[in-house]
Amino acid sequence: MKPEAVEKITVLEENGDPIATTIITTYELLKGAYLSRTCEESLAKITEILSSMQVLDLTFKACN
């Protein structure tokens, strides 16, 4: 992970701000994990990261 991203997440957590990602990003992360040479390890890492986040639904309104 990029140090800047880790720092940003740390600040958000310290401030009690919600951490969220989109369903599209979730798909991309999981697809990358499935295609990696270390599939099981990658899936475990992604699953752990995503378990602490809210995954936002893709709605028509979100696309506008």
Steps between C-alpha positions, in 0.01 A plus 500: 500500500604856441613679818272795415198271486587337831543844659164618365319191630669541839382862524146403400491226763640730770230758418227234507416567134348214301721322251322388186569377152288433196370169376701557182825534694406192700451305176835620364685404817343154509562440130864597547528263793349211303742563212808527720756225542427503872122482468413368847735741678378795293134411559562478874663845505227662289225337705657624822532855367147508361349360820581826678347720229157590382447392138282753322234377261500608140177683436373705208535813712863418580575478127377853430 
